[in-house]
Amino acid sequence: MQEGSGYGRWVAGKRSKWITLLVWIIIAVVLGMVWPAVGDRETNNAQDLSESKPSVQAAALAEKEFPGGEGLPALIVWRQAGGLTDEQIENIQALTERLDQDPVEQQQSVVPLYQLPPQALKGQLSEDGSTLVMPLFFNEGADAEQLEQGIEALEQKTQDIFGANPFDVAIDDANTLIARVTGPVGISIDASGLFSSADVSLLIATVVLVLVLLLLIYRSPVLAIIPIIAVGFAYMVTSPILGFMADQGWITVDAQSISIMTVLLFGAGTDYCLFMISRYRQILYHERDKKKAIFQAITGSSGAIAMSGFTVVAALLVLLLAEYGAYHRFAVPFSLSIFIMFIASLTLVPALLAIFGRGSFYPFVPRTHEMEVERAKKKGKPAPAPRKVKESWIGRVVVTKPWTVLAITLVLLGGLAAFSTQVKFTYDLLSSFPEDVPSREGFTVIGEQFSQGELAPVKVIVDAEGKETDLKQRLESLDYISKVGDAQQGAENANITAYDVEFNLNPYSMEAMQHIPDLRATAEQALQDAGVSNVDSQVWIDGQTAEQYDIEVAGERDAKIIIPVVIGMITLLLLLYLRSVVATAYLIATVVLSYFSALGLGWIIIHYGLGADAIQGAIPLYSFVFLVALGEDYNIFMISSIWQKRKTMPLRQAIKEGVGETSSVITSAGLILAGTFAVLATLPIQVLVQFGIITAVGVLLDTFLVRPFMVPAITTLLGKWAFWPGKYIPIAEKNEKKQKQKQKQNQKQNQSM
């Protein structure tokens, strides 16, 4: 592409730079006016499992055959240290009567405690008489906002009857009645509240962090604002598009995906901006004409930026193959936001740089040596010495001692990766909440005063075809079961029987989840011994524990599919870009090693540093997709510099200069990207804290070990084989070949004379 022509002229020319800016403004304003913002179309109670999953089928059967008392349970925990008084118990009964006669929003049913004689109700108290659990059922389809409104109405009714609001009393108050809402309804409300409160603080913290880091690294207020402007426009365009897609029912978005999308936009988006900005600044030291400089910067960086962007977009789109809804919902928001962001990096950022020119870097303005001499002459100062390009010590080390560098990095990364084998997982959402969240406080009280299993019992449903079974006795004999309810007969099919089963351990724990196959096997054996045929299709297990078990199974299935496809997709893109099988292989291998190292180091921090017993089960796959895709960004940007330079200089010199040329921008980009993900660690939600820590340390490992040391060391050791099957002719051989051709031409000319 010639200077001042083609793509550069269309986005950053004398007039086109203003047109580019105007087009972005028009698109952002128009889309914001005609389509809803993505935050207005959140669905935080979307189904994560498909209709084919056993727990979903069991839930549908339970709703059909056992409608009485079914629904989404809220467990209202009442506690008075020293024992509930008769007056308090009477007030609780009066509350259930009020709720029965005047239900709150989305209420489906309430256990009519007011119909029980006082002595019978006292029998439901904890052993020390201090605690009572009152179930209140809501409609299954209610979202978190509707549930919260229902609970607020419950609190108002409670205050009217009790004369005070026990839901506001501190959990450790020993002199006052305490009430808490836990169970699925309480967990849903608290999860929604934590994510919604995190959105604003996350956005503010991310913007401030990016601004501060850019100011510290580049010390230019204008330069710090340019990426923020680009990311802001990208978000203003992305948000209404996603809002429209959600409005049409094409996609589902939730608070968690929007939170992480914001971080991704600012982190990865700023990186793409810096790739363009750094190339522009380098050229300004040698090119007087700022217009020519921006065209050269576009030419020099657009390929790497586009390749990096496509790599991340492709990797994130692979999440569409996921069976688990939480993974699947990430695909479109993340990939679309990155796609729009790298388009902004290739159009809006060059336009802004063309508008501000050298002033983008004020007060440290890059000028050619001739311009510096002229400037000094005008000020009556002596002419400055020509600017010397500082040689990178990293580049010098990796080309002089590649074996040592490779050995050290392999030991460091391999040692950290070894810790990834010790990682333990959990699917317990409640454990990711802060300890002072109401639903977790209520759960703790239930665990102390009753069986933890009461929080979320499972329903074992069987079709015995009218035959007698000893299933209840078998269930009661299991050492992990604390209580088995009486048999319930199906409303439509009398052959169907159900038993409410409570674990004697945390029903959200991995241990409880692993007992779901045991429960199924026990039920199937009871049916088989009773003479029932096809027992594998005659047993259903409903409940939160069964649902979490299916989530684990779906997650494992997704990981087995998504991880190979992501690696395959990125491998294909790298092959097309680099035209080298060998380079593609070791670039992929180094990033995969970096991922396992990040998982290991993240586990050290989370487990040994923060004291967590396990990390959320979804995090490894999330982290893999992000780290492998984003890690290749830095490799692509650095290796593309080496690939360009080796055309005009020996390979070792190209590696040395390529590492040195890209080190500052990749280091600053890595710090910003890691910093934005680290912001997640400041939130009160453990799943985001853990994801933020693992992703941040992974980016830092890529930035400070893999990219500057390991990759160039491997390239140095492989030499010409790094380009296989492409041909690599060393520069010395090229010059020799040219001289021979010139000699032949001279000989021919002499012979013809």
N, C-alpha and C positions, 0 to 999 in steps of 0.2 A: 504494500500500500504506500503510495507516495504521500509526502508530507502535504497536509492541507487538502487532501482529497479523500474520497470514500467515507468510511464510517466515522472517522474523526471529524471530518468537515460537517457531517450531518448532526452531530451532537454537541460539538464544542467550537464551531466556527464563529466568526465575528458576530453574525446575527443568530445563528442556530443555537448558540448557548442560551440566549434569552428565550428562544422558542422552546427548547428542552425544559427549562425551568417552568415556563408558563404551562406546558402540556402536563407536567406533573401536578402543578397546582390545580389545574382544571379537573384532572382525573380524580384527585383526592377530594376536592370539594363536591363534585357532582356525585361520585359514588357515596360519599357521606350523607348527601341529601336524599338520595333515592333509595338506598338500601340500609337496613338496620346494622348497627354495630354488632360485632360477634358477641360481645359481653351481654347483649340484650337477648341473645338466643341460646344461652347456656341451658343444658339439660343435665342436671347432676344426679339423676336417679335412673339413668339409662341402663338397660339390661346388658350385662357383660357377657352372658352366656347365651348360646343359640338354643333354639327350641328342642334340638336333638339331645341336649345334655340330660343325664339322668335326674339331677336335682331339679331342673326346670320342669321336666315331665312329671316328677313327683309333686311339685308345687301345684301344677295344674290339676292333677288328680285329687290332691288334698282339698283344693278349693271347690271342686265339683262334688266330692263325696262327703266332705266334713266341713260344710260351710259355717256351722255354729262356732263362734269364737275365733274363726280364722281372720286373718288380716295381719297388718304390720304391727307388732306389739311394741308398746311403750311400757317399760317397767318403772312404775313410780315407787321409789324407795323412801319409806318413812322411818326415821330413827330418832329416838330420844334416849340419851345416855341415862342409865338408871331405870329405864323401862317406860313404855308408852302408857300414859294415864287413861283411865276410862273415858274421860272427856275427849281426849285426842282420838281415841278409837271411834267414839260416837261421831265426831266431826268427819273422820275419814269415811264412815258409813254414809253420813249425810251428803258428802261430796259425790260418792258413787250414785246415790239416788238422784242428785241434781244432774249429773252427767247422763244418767239413763233417761231422764225426762227432757233435758235440754242439752243435746250433744254439742260438742265443740266442732269446729270445722274439720271435715274429713274423718270424723270419728265414726267407726263402724259398730263397735260394741264396747261394753265395759262389764267386768265381772260384778254382779250385783251383791256386793258385800253387805249392803243395807238389809238384805233379806235373810242374812245369817243371824242366828242367836248370838249374843255376846260371847258365850263360852266357846262356841264353835269357831268364831273369828279369832279368839285368843289362842286357839290351837294352831293357827297359821303363823303366829309370831315366832321370832327366833328363840333359841333356847333360853337366852337371858331376858326375853320379853322386850327388847329394845327396838326391834326392827320388824317392819311389815312391808311386803312387796305387793303392790296393787297393779294388776295388768289392765292396760287400756289399749284397745285395738283400733288402728286406723286403716283407711283404704289402701290397698296395695299400690295403686297408681298415683298416690299423692306425692308431690315433689317436696323437697326440703323446705321451701318457703311456705307451702301450705301446712306442712307438719308443724313448723315453727309457730305459725299463727294459731294452730290448734292448741299447742302447749301454752302459748301466752294466754289464751282464753281459759285454759285449765288453771293457770296461776291466779288469774283474776277471781275465778270461782272459789279457789282455795282461800284467797285473802278475804273474800266476803264471809266465808264460813268461820275461818280461824281467827280473823281479826288481825292477821299479820301474814307475811309471805315467807314460809319456811324454805322456799327455793333460793332465797337470797342469803340465808344464814350460812356462815362459814362452816366447812365440814368438820372442823375440830372444836366447834362450840359445844361444850358439855352441858350447858344449862338450858338450851332452847331446842325446840323441835326442828329437825332438819329434813328437807325433802330434795330428792334428785331424780332426774329423768334419765334412764339408761335403756339398754336393749336396742334393737335395730332403729327405732325412731330417734332416741336420744343420740345414737352414734351418727345417724344421717344428718341431724340438725347441727351437731357440733362439727362434723366434717365440712359441711357447707359453710358454716360460719368461719372456720379457720381458713379455708381457701379464699373466701370473699374478702376477709380482712387482710389476707396476705397480698392480694392483687395490687392495691394502691401502694402499700409499703414496699413491695417488690419493685414496682415500676420506678418509684422515687429513688430507692437505694441503687438500682441498676444505672439510672441516668447519672446520678451523682458520682458513682464509682467510675463510670466510663469517662466522664468529664475530668475528674481529678487525675486519673491515670494518664489521659491524653495530655493534660497540662504539665504533669510531672515529667513525662517522657519527651514531649516535643516543645514544651514551654512556649506555645503559641496559642492565644485565645481563639483566633480565627480557625486554625487547624483543628482545635478541639471541638468546635461547633459544627464543622462540615459533616463529619460522620453522624452526629446527632440529628442534623437536618435530614440527611439521607435516610437514616433508620426511621425517623419520624414520618417521613412521606411514605416509606415502605409499609409502615404499620397502618397509616391512614388509608392506604389502598387495600391492604390485605384484610383488614377488619370488616369492611362492608361486603367484600366478596365472600368471605366466610360466613358472614351474617346472612347474606342472600342464599347461599347454599344450604345453610341450616334451616332457613325459613321455608325452602322448597322441600325439605326432608331428604336432601341428597346426602348430607353428612350430619353427624351429631357431635357437638362440642361441649366440653365441660370445663369447670374452673381450673382443674389441674392442667389440662392441655393448653389453656390460654396463658396460664402463669409461666409454664416452661417455654411456650412459643415467644413470649416477651423477652425472656432471658436469651433465647437462641437468636432472636433478631438483633439484639444489641451486641451480643458477643460475636457471632459469626459475621453479622453485617458490618460491624466496625472493622473486623479483619479484612474483609474485601475492600473496604474503603482505603485502608492503610496500604494494601498492596498497590493500588493505583497511585496514592499520594506519595509513597516512598519512591516509586519509579520516576514520578514527575520531579521530585526534589533532586534526585541523582542527575537527571538530564539538565536541570537548570544550572548546575555548576559548570556545564560545558556548552550550553546553548543560550545565546543572547536573546533570541526571539522566543518569547513565552508561548506564542501560538504554535510555533514549530515544536516546542518542547512538549506541549500537551498532546499534540498529534503523535509524537514519538512515544510518549508515555502510554497512550492508548494502544499503540501498536505493540509495545513491548510487554504490557501486562494483561491485556484483554484475554489472550488465549489461556493463560494460567488461571485467571479469575473465572472465566467461563467453564473451564474444565473442573475447577474446584467446586463451583456452584452446581454443575450437573452431577458431580459425584455425590454430593450431599443430598440433593433432590432425589436422585435415583435410590440411594440407600434408604431414605425416609419413606419413599413410596412403597418400598418392599413391605412395610408394616400393613399395607392393605391385605396382605396374604394372611394376616393374623386371624385366628379364630376367637381369641379373647378380646372382648369389646374395648377395654382400656387401651390395648396396643393399637387396635384398628382405628380408634378415634384420633390417634396422634398423627396418622399418616398424612392426611390432606392439609390440616393447619400448618404442620411443620414444613412440609415440602413446598407448599404454595408460598409461605412467608419467605423461605430461602430463595425460591425462584424469583420472586418480585424484588428481593433485596439485591441479588447479584445483577439483575437488570438495572436497578438504581445505581449500583456501583459502576456499571459500564456506560451509563447515560447521564444521570443527574450529577454524580460526583465529578466527572470530567467537565461538565458544564459549570459547576460551582468553582472548580479550580481555574477554569478559563476566565470566569468573571472576576475572581479575586487576584488571579495571576500570582506574581511573586509575593504579594501582600498576604497570601494564605499562610505564609510562614513567619510573618512579623512577630517579634522583632529580630529573629535570626533568619534573615532573608538570604536564600542561596543565590549567588551571582557568579558569573564567569570571572576568570582572573583579569581579563581586560576591563570588565566593568568595575572590579574592585580597584584597579589602578586608576581609572578615570575618576572614580568617586573620591579616592584619596587625594588625587591632584586638585580637585575642586575644593577640598577642605584644607589644602595646604599641608597635607601629611605625606610622609614618605610612602612610596609604593610598597604594598605588602608582598611578601614572598608568595610564589605560586602555591596553591593549596595542594597539600600532599594527601593522597589517599592512604589512610592507615591500614596497614596489613593486619588481617585478622589472625590472632594467635591461635584461634581454634582451627582455622584453615591450615595454618602451618603445621600444627600438631597432627591433624588427621592424615596429612599426606606424607609426613616424615615417620610417624609411628603408628601406622594403621592397625597392626596386629595388637599392639598394646591397648589402643583405644577400644578396639572391638572386644578384646578379652575383658576389660574392666566394665564396659557397658553390659556385656552379656551376664557377667557375674551379678552386677547390681540389679538389672531387670529380672534375671532368672531367679535370684533370691527372693525378690518381692513377689514374683509370680507364684512361687512355691506356697506362699501364705494364702493364695486364692483357693487352695484345696481345703482349707480349714473353715471356709465361710459357712455359716448356718443361716437358714432362711425362715421367714415367718410370713403368713398371710393374714395376720391379726391386725386389722386396721386400728382397733382400739389402742393397741400398744404403741402406735405411732403418735398418739395424742399426748399433749402435756399432762402431767399428773393432776393439775388443778381444773381440768375440763370436767363439767358436770357428769357426762356419761361415764367417764373413767372413774370419777369419785363414787358414783352410784354402783358401778361394777365392783369396786374394791369393797364396798360395804356388804354387798351380796356375798362376795367370796369369803369375807370374814364371818358373816352371821349364818349363811346358808351354804348350799352347794353352788359352786361357780356354774355348774351346768344348768342351773335354773335360769340363767341369763338368756340362753339360747338352746332350748331342748330340740331334739330331732324327732321326727315322726316316722316310725317304721311302719310301712303300709304293705300288706300282703293280700293276695287273692288266693285263698285256700280252697276255692271251688266247693265250699260248703263242708269241708272236712275239718275234724277237730285237730288242733295242733297244741304243742306245749311251748309255743314261742315265748310267751311271757316269762315262764320259768327259766328258759334258756337265756333270755336277755338279762334277767335278774341275777343270773349266776356269773355274768361277765364281771371281772374285777375292776373294770374302768367305768361301770355304770352304778349310779347312786340311787336311781329311782325309775321305776317303770309304771306308767299309768295303766288304768283299766282299759280293756279292749273297747274300741269304738266301732260301731257298725256303719258301713257305707250308706249314704242317703239314697243312692240310686241302685247300687249293686250290693245286695245283702251278703254276698260272698267275700266282699272286701272288708278287711279289718285293719285298724290302725292302733299303734301304741305310742304314747308320748314318752320319750326316753331322755333322761337327764344324765350327763356325764358327771363323774366326781372330780373332774379337772376342768381347766379353762377350755370352753367349747371352741374358742377361736385359735387354740394352740395347734402347732404342727402335730403333736402327739395325738390330740383328739381327731384331727383330720385323717391320720393314718389308720384310725379305727373304723372308718366308714366301710372299707372293703370287708373288714371282719364282721361288722354288723350285717352287711348284705349276705356274707357267707353263712352266718348263723341262721338268718331268716330262711335262706334257700335250703339249708340242711333240715330245718324244722319242717318245711313244706315237703321236701323229698321223703322224709321219714313218715310223713302222714299220707304218702301215696299220691302227691300232686306231681303232674308231669310238666315239663318245660318251666322249671322253677326260675330260670334266669330271667324270664320275662314276667314273672309274677311278684316281683319284689321292687318296692320303690322306697327311697329314703329322702325325706324332705327336711329342710332346716338350714341354718346358716353354716353349720359345720360341713354338711354335705355339699353345699354350694361352694365353699372354699376349697374342698377337695377337688371338685370339678374345675375350679379356676386353676389349681396347681397342675392338673392333668392337661388342660388347654394350654397353659403357659409353657409346659415342657414340649408339647407338640409344636407350638409356634417357634420356640427356640431352635428345634431341630430343622425346621423349614427355613426360617428367616435368616439365621446366621449363614448357612451355605449360600443362599441366594444373594445376600448382601455382598459377601466376599466375591462371588461370581460376577455380580454386576460391576463392582469396582474394578475387578481384574480386567474385565472386558473394556471398560472405559480407559484404563491405564494402557492397555495394549494398543488401543486405537491412537492414543495420544503420544506414547513414547516409542511405539513400534519396536519394543524390546521385550521379549519373554523373560529374560533374566532380570532386568531392572524391575519389571512388574512383580515378579516372584518375591524378590527380597524387600520391596516396598510394602507389599501385603504382609509378609512375614513379620517385619519389624513392627508394624502397627498392631497386629494381633498379639505379639509379645508384649507390647506396651499396654494393651487392654488388660491382659491377665496381671501384669505388674500393677496397674492402677487398682484392679480389684483386690489384690493382695495388700497394697499399701492402704487402700480405703478401709479394708477390714481391720488392719492394725489400728488405725485412727478411731474407727467407730466402735470396735470391740474393746481394745485395750485402753484407748484414750477416753472414750465417752461412756464406756461401760455397758453398751448395748449387747444383748445376748444373741441377737440375730438381725439380719437386714431384710427388708421387704422383698418378697419373692420376685417382683416384677423388675427390680432395679438392674440385675445383670444384663437383661436383654436391652432395656433402655440405654444403659451405658455403652453396651457393645455397639449399637447402631450409631450413637453419637460419636464415640471415640474413634471408631474405625473410619467413619466418613470424614470427621473434622481433622483427624490425624493425617489423613492423606492430603488434606488441603495444604498443610505446611510442606509435606514431602514434594507435592506437585510444584509448589512455588519455587522451592530451592532447586529441585532437580531440573526444572525447565531452564533456570539460570545457567546451570552447569552444561546442559545440552546445547544452549545457544553459544556459550563461550568456547566450547571445545571445537567449534567450527573455525575459530581463528587463533587458537593457542593450544599448546600441549595439554593433555587431559589433567595431569596433576595441577598445572597452573589454573586450569578452568575450575577444578574442584576448590582450590584454595581461594580463588576470587569469588566463585559462586557462593561459597559458605560465608565469606566476609561480606559480600554485597547484600545477602538476604538475612544475615544474622540479626541486625538491629530491628528490622521491620517484623520479622517472625517472632523475635523475643518480645517486642512490645505487643504484637497481636496476641501471642500466647498468654501474656500476663493479663491482658484485658479479657480474653475469653475465659480464662480460668477464674478471674475475679468475678465476672458476671455469674458464672455457675456457683461460685463460692457464696454469693449473695443468698442463694437458696438455703444455705446452712444457717442463716440468721432467722429463718422462719420457724414457727412453733410446730410444724408438721414433720415428723421424723422421716416419712417417705421422701420428702423433698430435701431434707437435711442430708440424708444418706446419698441420694442421687447427686446432689450438689457437690458433696465431698469427693465421691468416687470420680465424677466427671472432671472436677477441677484438678485433682492430682494427676489424672490421666493426661490432661492437656499440658500440665507442667512437665510431666515426664517426656512427652513428645517434644515440647519446646526446648528443654534443656539437656536432654540425653539422646533421644532417638534422632531428631532432625540435625543437630549440629555435629554430633559425634558418630553415632552408629552408622547412619546411612552413607555419609561421605567416606567413612573408613571402608565400608564394604565396597563402594564404588571404586575407591583407590586400589584395593586388593584385586578386584576383578579386572580392572583395566579395560582393555578393548572388549573383553567378554561381557561387560555390563551392557553392551549395545546389541548383543546377539539376539535374533539372527540378522539384525542390521549390520552394515559394514562400517567399521571405524578405521579411518586412515589417519595416523598421527600427523601433526602439522609439519613435522620435519620431512616426512615422506611426501607430503603434498608439495612442499617447496621444491624438493628434489625432483619430483615428477614434472613440476612446472618448468624447472631449469632445463631438464632433458628435452621437453617439448620445444622450448625456445631454441635450444641448440640445434634440434632437427630442422626447425623452420629456417634458422640462419644458414644451415648447410644447404638446404634446398634453394634458398635465394642465391647463395654463392655459386651453386652448380648451374643455375639458370642464366647467370650473368656471362 
